[in-house]
Amino acid sequence: MNFVEELRWRGMLHTMMPGTEELLAKEMVTAYLGIDPTADSLHIGHLCGVMMLRHLQRCGHKPLALIGGATGMIGDPSGKSQERNLLNEETLRHNVECIKKQLSKFLDFESDAENKAELVNNYDWMKDFTFLDFAREIGKHITVNYMMAKESVQKRLNGEARDGLSFTEFTYQLLQGYDFLYLYEHKNCKLQLGGSDQWGNITTGSELVRRTNGGEVFALTCPLITKADGGKFGKTESGNVWLDPRYTSPYKFYQFWLNVSDEDAARYIKIFTSIGKEEIEALIAEHAEAPHMRVLQKRLAKEVTIMVHSEADYNAAVEASAILFGGGTSDALKKLDEATLLSVFEGVPQFEISRQALNEGVKAVELFTDHAAVFPSKGEMRKMAQGGGVSLNKEKLAAFDQVVTAADLLNDKYLLVQKGKKNYFLLIAK
């Protein structure tokens, strides 16, 4: 497989230094991509870069995932309008460990292959580098004029930031540039990968390698992923879509991909999966025949959810979706863990009810009117239940005065009431 060709047809190639393609055709290339460890989880905004490393390895080259333990202490001004909070060493170490665990789902770190992936942390080579040594050995090679000309610096200096640009942030491109030099000298790394917003920092690195020891290195960037409507990819009303299930449940993660537009699904399935070209073209053609079947979205959601989480999590997400949007059985509902149950029914009306009352047993008609205002009156509740329109935990009520007890609770805490086809209520026993 040809790495550049692979990125090109997938829409993952933005800018490339001359000679990059020839280098990749000639030898097994070691390439690195930097990841900022500002949180203890990656989010889907990181995925395009991670997929670049995945494709690189599949094409026979060696990926280095560089965690910016040192640069993360400073913060990259690229694309930012204000300075970010600086992290302490303990937080960074925790974040790095968590990120490595996530990356191992995409990259082979463990095998004996010559091109097995490596995780490196720039804190390891920066922590003992004194300011005086850095200024003398690195700073002298790059002029202030060169650094000032970078777009990321210009934007911050020309009033886009409230407080201008601190010296700390100004030095960021030099520090990132030194990473390239260090990896070139110690790992024979000749290629840096990144998002298109990193081009300025990346070229500073290649310039530093050239000026210090005359070495020739290369760069390749992917476009920043956006939505078809121009909106920011990976952001929802509740914030980032994270890879860690503690922050974004597998169900919500699955739903994110399932709900992308047709136009976005056709782009994302190329970028965020390893499915081959012919199969993707067949899927796009099948989708065009019957867009309402959402073939692309379903396949995209399946591939990415399994890759990031697991097949079991994917199956649970599909079942959970069926409970809310399709038939969904009582048995499937009872299998949901509490986090998924709350994810699925986030936003539905909730009522607190007395556990004591349930221990003694309470008639449904009283429970759904007096204890929780699911129905405005007992008469309406009776009428709807007799017509088969009321369900408890996805099972139709046998009678309007059916006795409900603590034994009916899901996860020993919840009752799910359904009124008609689409109106759900969550009762929480306290």
C-alpha positions as CSV (number, residue, x, y, z in Angstrom):
1,M,0.0,0.0,0.0
2,N,1.2,3.5,-0.9
3,F,0.7,5.8,2.2
4,V,0.3,9.1,0.2
5,E,-2.1,7.5,-2.3
6,E,-4.1,6.0,0.7
7,L,-4.4,9.4,2.3
8,R,-5.2,11.1,-1.0
9,W,-8.3,9.0,-1.9
10,R,-9.5,9.2,1.7
11,G,-9.4,13.0,1.6
12,M,-6.8,13.1,4.3
13,L,-4.0,15.0,2.5
14,H,-3.7,18.7,2.8
15,T,-0.1,19.8,2.4
16,M,3.1,17.9,1.7
17,M,6.7,19.0,1.4
18,P,8.3,18.2,-2.0
19,G,10.2,14.9,-1.8
20,T,7.9,13.3,0.8
21,E,6.3,10.8,-1.6
22,E,9.7,9.8,-3.0
23,L,11.1,9.2,0.5
24,L,8.1,7.0,1.4
25,A,8.5,5.0,-1.8
26,K,12.2,4.4,-1.2
27,E,12.4,3.1,2.4
28,M,10.6,2.3,5.6
29,V,10.1,5.8,7.1
30,T,9.8,6.6,10.8
31,A,7.2,9.4,11.2
32,Y,5.8,11.1,14.2
33,L,2.6,12.9,15.2
34,G,2.3,15.1,18.3
35,I,-0.6,14.8,20.7
36,D,-1.3,17.4,23.3
37,P,-2.0,15.7,26.7
38,T,-4.3,18.4,28.1
39,A,-6.8,15.8,29.1
40,D,-6.7,12.2,30.2
41,S,-8.7,11.1,27.1
42,L,-8.5,11.8,23.4
43,H,-11.6,13.1,21.7
44,I,-12.7,12.6,18.2
45,G,-10.9,15.8,17.0
46,H,-7.7,13.8,17.5
47,L,-8.9,10.8,15.4
48,C,-7.9,12.1,12.0
49,G,-4.2,12.3,13.2
50,V,-4.4,8.9,14.9
51,M,-5.8,7.4,11.8
52,M,-2.9,8.8,9.8
53,L,-0.6,6.9,12.1
54,R,-2.7,3.8,11.7
55,H,-2.6,4.0,7.9
56,L,1.2,4.8,8.0
57,Q,1.8,1.5,10.0
58,R,-0.5,-0.5,7.7
59,C,1.6,0.8,4.7
60,G,4.7,-0.7,6.3
61,H,6.2,2.5,7.9
62,K,7.0,3.1,11.6
63,P,4.8,5.4,13.6
64,L,5.9,7.4,16.7
65,A,3.1,8.9,18.8
66,L,4.7,11.8,20.6
67,I,2.9,12.9,23.7
68,G,3.7,16.5,24.4
69,G,4.5,16.2,28.1
70,A,6.8,19.3,28.0
71,T,5.0,21.3,25.3
72,G,1.7,20.5,27.1
73,M,3.1,22.5,30.0
74,I,3.2,25.6,27.8
75,G,0.3,25.4,25.3
76,D,0.3,25.9,21.6
77,P,-1.0,29.2,20.3
78,S,-2.1,27.8,17.0
79,G,-5.8,28.3,16.5
80,K,-6.2,29.6,20.0
81,S,-7.4,33.1,21.0
82,Q,-6.3,32.9,24.6
83,E,-3.6,31.2,26.6
84,R,-4.5,27.8,28.1
85,N,-4.0,26.6,31.6
86,L,-0.7,25.1,32.4
87,L,-0.6,21.5,33.7
88,N,1.5,20.1,36.5
89,E,3.7,17.1,36.2
90,E,1.5,14.7,38.1
91,T,-1.5,15.5,35.9
92,L,0.5,15.2,32.8
93,R,1.9,11.7,33.8
94,H,-1.7,10.5,34.4
95,N,-2.9,11.9,31.1
96,V,0.0,10.3,29.2
97,E,-0.8,6.8,30.7
98,C,-4.5,7.1,29.7
99,I,-3.7,8.3,26.2
100,K,-1.3,5.4,25.6
101,K,-4.0,2.9,26.5
102,Q,-6.4,4.5,24.0
103,L,-3.7,4.6,21.2
104,S,-3.0,0.9,21.6
105,K,-6.5,0.2,20.1
106,F,-5.3,1.9,16.9
107,L,-1.6,1.0,16.7
108,D,0.5,-2.1,17.2
109,F,2.9,-1.2,20.1
110,E,3.5,-4.8,21.2
111,S,4.6,-7.1,18.3
112,D,8.1,-7.9,17.1
113,A,7.5,-6.2,13.8
114,E,10.2,-3.8,12.6
115,N,7.7,-1.1,12.2
116,K,5.9,-1.5,15.6
117,A,4.7,1.8,17.0
118,E,6.5,3.6,19.8
119,L,5.1,6.1,22.3
120,V,7.6,8.9,23.2
121,N,7.2,11.8,25.6
122,N,9.1,15.1,24.9
123,Y,9.2,15.7,28.7
124,D,11.8,12.9,28.8
125,W,14.3,15.0,26.8
126,M,13.2,18.4,27.8
127,K,13.2,18.0,31.6
128,D,17.0,18.3,32.1
129,F,17.6,20.9,29.3
130,T,18.4,24.2,31.1
131,F,17.1,27.4,29.7
132,L,20.7,28.7,29.1
133,D,21.6,25.5,27.1
134,F,18.4,25.7,25.1
135,A,18.9,29.3,24.2
136,R,22.6,28.7,23.2
137,E,22.2,25.4,21.4
138,I,18.8,25.8,19.8
139,G,17.7,29.4,20.0
140,K,20.6,30.7,17.9
141,H,19.6,28.8,14.8
142,I,16.1,30.3,14.3
143,T,15.7,34.1,14.0
144,V,12.9,36.0,15.7
145,N,12.0,37.4,12.2
146,Y,11.3,33.7,11.1
147,M,9.2,33.0,14.1
148,M,7.3,36.2,13.9
149,A,6.2,35.5,10.3
150,K,4.2,32.4,11.4
151,E,0.5,32.8,10.9
152,S,-0.3,31.5,14.4
153,V,1.9,34.2,15.9
154,Q,0.6,36.9,13.6
155,K,-3.1,36.2,14.4
156,R,-2.4,36.5,18.1
157,L,-0.4,39.7,17.7
158,N,-2.9,41.4,15.4
159,G,-5.6,41.7,18.0
160,E,-7.4,38.3,17.9
161,A,-6.3,37.7,21.5
162,R,-7.3,39.8,24.4
163,D,-3.9,39.6,26.1
164,G,-1.5,39.3,23.1
165,L,1.0,36.4,23.1
166,S,3.1,35.5,26.1
167,F,6.8,34.7,25.7
168,T,6.0,31.2,26.9
169,E,3.7,30.6,24.0
170,F,6.0,32.3,21.6
171,T,8.7,29.7,22.4
172,Y,6.3,26.9,21.6
173,Q,7.3,26.5,18.0
174,L,11.0,26.3,19.0
175,L,10.2,23.6,21.5
176,Q,8.1,21.6,19.0
177,G,10.9,22.2,16.4
178,Y,13.4,20.7,18.8
179,D,11.2,17.5,19.1
180,F,11.8,17.0,15.3
181,L,15.5,17.5,15.7
182,Y,15.7,15.1,18.7
183,L,13.7,12.4,17.0
184,Y,15.7,12.8,13.8
185,E,19.0,12.4,15.7
186,H,17.9,9.6,18.1
187,K,15.2,7.7,16.1
188,N,16.1,8.5,12.5
189,C,12.7,10.1,12.2
190,K,12.4,11.9,8.8
191,L,8.7,12.8,8.6
192,Q,6.3,14.8,10.8
193,L,2.6,14.4,10.5
194,G,-0.1,16.8,11.8
195,G,-3.2,18.8,11.2
196,S,-3.0,21.7,8.7
197,D,-3.0,24.2,11.6
198,Q,0.4,22.8,12.6
199,W,2.2,23.6,9.4
200,G,4.0,26.6,10.9
201,N,5.3,24.6,13.8
202,I,6.2,21.7,11.6
203,T,8.2,23.8,9.2
204,T,10.1,25.4,12.1
205,G,11.2,21.9,13.0
206,S,12.4,21.0,9.5
207,E,14.2,24.3,9.3
208,L,15.9,23.6,12.6
209,V,17.1,20.2,11.5
210,R,18.5,21.7,8.3
211,R,20.3,24.5,10.1
212,T,21.8,22.4,12.9
213,N,23.2,19.5,10.9
214,G,22.1,19.9,7.3
215,G,19.7,17.0,7.6
216,E,16.7,16.7,5.2
217,V,13.3,16.0,6.8
218,F,9.8,16.1,5.4
219,A,6.2,17.1,6.5
220,L,2.7,16.1,5.6
221,T,-0.6,17.4,7.0
222,C,-4.2,16.4,7.0
223,P,-7.0,18.9,6.6
224,L,-8.9,20.1,9.7
225,I,-12.2,18.1,9.7
226,T,-15.4,20.2,9.6
227,K,-19.0,19.4,9.1
228,A,-20.7,20.0,5.7
229,D,-22.4,23.1,7.1
230,G,-19.1,24.5,8.2
231,G,-19.6,23.8,11.9
232,K,-16.9,22.4,14.1
233,F,-16.5,18.6,13.9
234,G,-16.8,16.6,17.1
235,K,-18.6,19.2,19.2
236,T,-22.0,18.6,20.5
237,E,-24.2,20.7,22.8
238,S,-22.6,18.9,25.8
239,G,-19.1,19.5,24.5
240,N,-16.4,17.2,23.0
241,V,-17.2,13.6,22.0
242,W,-14.6,11.7,24.0
243,L,-13.0,8.3,23.4
244,D,-13.2,7.5,27.2
245,P,-16.5,6.0,28.2
246,R,-16.4,7.9,31.5
247,Y,-17.0,11.2,29.5
248,T,-19.0,10.0,26.5
249,S,-20.9,6.7,26.9
250,P,-20.5,4.1,24.1
251,Y,-24.2,4.7,23.4
252,K,-23.8,8.5,22.9
253,F,-20.6,7.9,20.9
254,Y,-22.5,5.5,18.6
255,Q,-25.4,8.0,18.3
256,F,-23.0,10.8,17.3
257,W,-21.8,8.9,14.2
258,L,-25.3,7.5,13.4
259,N,-26.7,11.1,13.3
260,V,-24.2,12.7,10.9
261,S,-25.5,14.0,7.6
262,D,-25.4,12.0,4.4
263,E,-22.7,14.3,3.0
264,D,-20.6,14.0,6.1
265,A,-21.0,10.2,6.4
266,A,-19.6,9.8,2.9
267,R,-16.5,11.8,3.9
268,Y,-16.1,10.4,7.5
269,I,-16.3,6.7,6.4
270,K,-13.1,7.3,4.4
271,I,-11.3,9.2,7.2
272,F,-12.3,7.4,10.3
273,T,-12.4,3.7,9.2
274,S,-9.9,1.3,7.6
275,I,-12.5,0.0,5.1
276,G,-11.0,-0.3,1.6
277,K,-11.8,1.9,-1.4
278,E,-14.0,-0.5,-3.4
279,E,-16.1,-1.4,-0.4
280,I,-16.6,2.3,0.5
281,E,-17.6,3.1,-3.1
282,A,-20.1,0.3,-3.0
283,L,-21.5,1.5,0.3
284,I,-21.9,5.1,-1.1
285,A,-23.7,3.7,-4.2
286,E,-26.0,1.6,-2.0
287,H,-26.7,4.6,0.2
288,A,-27.6,6.8,-2.9
289,E,-30.2,4.2,-3.9
290,A,-32.0,4.4,-0.6
291,P,-30.8,7.3,1.6
292,H,-33.6,6.7,4.2
293,M,-31.9,3.4,5.1
294,R,-28.9,5.3,6.3
295,V,-26.5,2.5,5.2
296,L,-23.4,4.8,5.4
297,Q,-24.2,6.1,8.9
298,K,-24.9,2.7,10.3
299,R,-21.7,1.2,8.9
300,L,-19.6,4.2,10.0
301,A,-21.1,4.1,13.5
302,K,-20.4,0.4,13.7
303,E,-16.8,0.5,12.6
304,V,-15.8,3.5,14.8
305,T,-17.6,2.3,17.9
306,I,-16.0,-1.2,17.7
307,M,-12.6,0.3,17.0
308,V,-12.7,2.8,19.9
309,H,-14.8,0.7,22.4
310,S,-15.6,-3.0,21.6
311,E,-18.1,-5.2,19.7
312,A,-20.0,-5.8,22.9
313,D,-20.3,-2.0,23.4
314,Y,-21.5,-1.6,19.8
315,N,-24.1,-4.3,20.2
316,A,-25.3,-2.8,23.5
317,A,-25.6,0.6,21.8
318,V,-27.7,-0.9,19.0
319,E,-30.0,-2.6,21.5
320,A,-30.3,0.6,23.5
321,S,-31.2,2.6,20.3
322,A,-33.9,0.0,19.5
323,I,-35.4,0.5,23.0
324,L,-35.8,4.2,22.4
325,F,-36.5,4.4,18.7
326,G,-37.8,0.9,17.7
327,G,-39.5,-2.0,19.5
328,G,-36.9,-3.0,22.0
329,T,-37.9,-5.7,24.5
330,S,-38.3,-5.7,28.2
331,D,-35.3,-8.2,28.4
332,A,-33.1,-5.8,26.4
333,L,-34.1,-2.9,28.8
334,K,-33.3,-5.0,31.9
335,K,-29.8,-5.7,30.5
336,L,-28.8,-2.0,30.3
337,D,-26.3,-0.8,32.9
338,E,-27.2,2.3,34.8
339,A,-24.9,4.6,32.8
340,T,-26.4,3.5,29.4
341,L,-29.9,3.6,30.7
342,L,-29.4,7.2,31.8
343,S,-27.7,8.1,28.5
344,V,-30.6,6.7,26.5
345,F,-33.2,8.5,28.5
346,E,-31.4,11.7,29.1
347,G,-33.8,14.6,28.7
348,V,-37.0,12.6,29.3
349,P,-39.1,13.9,32.2
350,Q,-38.1,12.4,35.6
351,F,-39.9,12.0,38.9
352,E,-38.8,10.9,42.3
353,I,-41.0,8.3,44.0
354,S,-40.9,6.7,47.4
355,R,-39.0,3.4,47.7
356,Q,-41.1,2.8,50.8
357,A,-44.3,2.9,48.8
358,L,-42.9,0.4,46.3
359,N,-41.8,-1.9,49.1
360,E,-45.4,-2.1,50.2
361,G,-46.8,-2.2,46.6
362,V,-48.7,0.6,44.9
363,K,-51.4,0.5,42.2
364,A,-50.1,1.8,38.8
365,V,-53.1,4.2,38.6
366,E,-52.0,5.9,41.8
367,L,-48.3,5.7,41.1
368,F,-48.6,7.4,37.7
369,T,-50.9,10.2,39.0
370,D,-50.5,10.9,42.8
371,H,-46.8,9.8,43.2
372,A,-45.6,11.0,39.7
373,A,-47.5,13.3,37.4
374,V,-47.2,11.1,34.3
375,F,-51.0,11.5,33.8
376,P,-53.1,14.6,34.8
377,S,-55.9,12.4,36.1
378,K,-56.8,8.8,37.1
379,G,-59.5,8.8,34.5
380,E,-57.1,9.5,31.7
381,M,-54.7,6.9,33.0
382,R,-57.4,4.2,33.2
383,K,-58.7,5.0,29.7
384,M,-55.2,4.8,28.1
385,A,-54.2,1.7,30.0
386,Q,-57.4,-0.1,29.0
387,G,-56.6,0.8,25.4
388,G,-53.1,-0.8,25.7
389,G,-51.4,2.5,25.6
390,V,-49.4,2.4,28.8
391,S,-46.2,0.3,29.3
392,L,-44.0,-0.2,32.3
393,N,-40.4,-1.2,31.5
394,K,-41.4,-1.9,27.9
395,E,-44.3,-4.3,28.9
396,K,-47.9,-3.2,28.4
397,L,-49.8,-2.9,31.7
398,A,-52.2,-5.8,32.2
399,A,-54.6,-3.6,34.1
400,F,-54.7,0.1,35.1
401,D,-54.6,-0.9,38.8
402,Q,-51.8,-3.4,38.4
403,V,-49.6,-3.4,41.6
404,V,-46.1,-2.1,41.1
405,T,-43.4,-3.2,43.6
406,A,-39.7,-2.7,44.2
407,A,-39.2,-6.0,42.3
408,D,-40.1,-4.1,39.1
409,L,-37.2,-1.6,39.5
410,L,-34.5,-1.5,36.8
411,N,-31.0,-1.4,38.4
412,D,-32.8,-1.5,41.7
413,K,-33.6,2.2,41.2
414,Y,-35.6,3.1,38.0
415,L,-39.0,2.5,36.5
416,L,-39.5,3.4,32.8
417,V,-43.1,4.4,32.0
418,Q,-44.2,4.8,28.4
419,K,-47.3,6.7,27.5
420,G,-48.4,6.1,23.9
421,K,-45.6,5.4,21.4
422,K,-43.1,8.2,22.0
423,N,-43.6,9.7,25.5
424,Y,-41.2,8.3,28.1
425,F,-40.9,9.0,31.8
426,L,-38.2,7.9,34.2
427,L,-39.3,7.3,37.8
428,I,-36.5,7.2,40.3
429,A,-37.0,5.4,43.6
430,K,-35.4,7.3,46.6
